Amino acid sequence: MYIQFLRIQEEVTEDAVIADENKKMCATIHKDSDAEKGMVIESPFYHIELNQNGQIASLYDKEYNCQVLAEGARGNVLQMF
């Protein structure tokens, strides 16, 4: 996933569309001008902000109108013990 994100991050210079196999739009993705954020993915259901390391910095659920991650928490962080 992280390698995929880096590839997408390098390729996306303007707004891009992520589509399903039927070519229906599923989400848009664009680079964010804020230095803390790397990219924003917008779908009909979620607003996702990725930081420059590819971690989910914000995950907003549009259906329930709430922030899923606790403030300051990061999503998709792999930890090994």
Residue, then its C-alpha position, 0 to 999 in steps of 0.5 A: m500500500y505504501i509503495q502504491f501511495l508513493r507511485i500515486q503521489e509522484e504521478v498525481t500533479e492535478d486532480a485525478v479520478i479513481a474509477d471502478e472497473n465499469k469506469k464509474m467515478c469512485a473518488t477524486i484524489h489531489k495534492d493538498s497545498d497544506a505542508e502537513k498534508g500530502m494528498v486528499i481523497e474524496s469519495p461520496f462517503y469519505h473525506i480522507e487526508l494523507n500526510q506526506n508519509g502516506q499515513i491517514a491523518s484524517l478520515y471523515d465519514k460523510e454519512y455519519n458526519c463524524q471524524v473517525l480518527a482521534e485527534g492527532a492519531r494516524g491510520n494505516v500505521l503498521q506496528m510490529f512487536 
